[in-house]
């Protein structure tokens, strides 16, 4: 094993090739890189999805038998890290969707039911949201552009569908 402090990708490996080294694995669209932990004497591993600029996951890594160098990566470790990093990204995406989409159901006095959705656009140049009323058949019966900070409540939703 080469110097454990340098997790360097060999220069002659094609960009899409798998790399399976002791401190650097690239496989299945993921890169696992074992690095010296700057905060203490231990090691850390970062998981980066190929093409992303930031790691999806950073965590502690086990010391090797010599108590000085990191434990070499193995297929089981890598698969566990891929699964964990994928779950982290999935939860982050779900949280982002939840922050940008709100929904409530309204039953008017005439017993007509609507789902009212608020979808916030992520456009920095033109911040806005779209309010939509959907009937029980799934048809959008009304849409309106609103401010991105519009508060979707039962009252605001009822007012929105009042004229439908």
N, C-alpha and C positions, 0 to 999 in steps of 0.2 A: 504494500500500500504506500502511495506517495504521501507527502506531507499533508496531514489531515486538516490543517488550517486553510488549505487552498482548495476550494471546490470549484475547479475550473473545467469548463467544457473543452474537450480536445478540439483543436482548430480544424482538423481534417474530417470531422464527422459531418455528413450532410444535415441540413437544417431539420429535415423531417425524420431523421433516424432516431431510434431509441438509444438512450445512453443509460447504462446500468453500472455506475461506479459506486464505490463505498460511500461517498458523501454527496453524490449528485446523480439523481435518477430523472430521466425524461422519458415518459411513456404515457400512452393513452391520453394525450393532450394536456398532461400535467408535468410540472417540474418540481421535484423535491430537492432542496438544497440544505445541507447541514452546514451551519456556520458557528463560529465562536460566539458565545453569548457575551455581549458587551457589558452586561450588568453584573456578571459574576464569572466564576471560573469554569462554568459548564458550557454546554452546547445547546443550540437551538436548531429547529428545522422550520423552513418556510415552504409553503405549498403555493405555487403560482400556476394559474391556468395559462397555457401557452397563448400568447398574444396580449395578456393583461399586463399592466405596468406595476400593479401592486399585488402583494401576496394575499391570497384568500384566507390563509391560516398561518399563524406563527406560534410555535409551542416549544416546550423544552424537549431536548433529545438526550437519550441515555448515554452515559459514559461507557467506553469499552472496558475490556478486562484489565487493561493497564492503568485504568483510572486517570488517564491523561488525554487520550484521543477519543473521538466519538465512536459509538458502536456502528459498524457498517450497516447500510441499508439492506433490507432483504425484501423479497416479493410480498410477504404478508404485511410488513410494516408499511410498504408503499401503498398497498391496496387499502389499508385502514386509513392512511392519511388522505388518499383520494376520496374515499367515502365521507370522511369528516369534513374536508374542505368543500366538497359538493353540497353537503347539507348546510354548511355556513352560508354559501352563496344562495342556496334555495331559500333559506329563511330571510336573508337580506332582501332578495327580490320580492318575496311575499310581503314583507314589511313595507317596501317601497310601493307596491301595488295598493296595499291597504291605506297608505297615506294619501294616495292620489285618487282613490275611488271610495265614495261613500254611497250607501243605498238605504232607503227606507220604504216601507209599504204603507199606503194610505187607503182607507176605505171611506169613501165619501158618504154623506147622509143618505144618498140614493142607492147605497150598497154597491157602487161601482168601485172595483179595486184597481189600484195603480201601484207600480213600483217606480219610485223616483230615484234617479241616479245622478250623482254629482261626480264628474270626471275632471280633474285638474290637469291642465296641459303643462308640460315641462318646458315650455318655450320661454327662454329668458328675455327674448326681444319683444314678445307679445304675451305677457302673463294673463291668463284667463282660465275659466272653467266652463264646462258645458253642463247644463241642467237638462235632464231628459225625463219624460213621463212615458212609461211603457204599460200597455194594457195587459189583460190576462192572456190574450192571444200572442203576446210577445211583440206586438207592433209598437213602434215609437209613434206616439200621438202628438207629442209636443217637445220642442227643444228650444233652449234659450241660452245665449251666452251670458255669463255672469262673472263677477269679480273672482279672482282665485281664492280670496279669503271668505267667500260666501259660506254661511253656516247653514248646513242642511239639518233642519229640525222637522218634527212632525207638523208644526205650525207653518213653516215656510214651504214645505212640500204640499200641504193642504191648500195653501194660497196659490201655489203654482198650478195645481190641477183643477182649481175651482172653475175655470172657464172652459174646460175640455168637455 
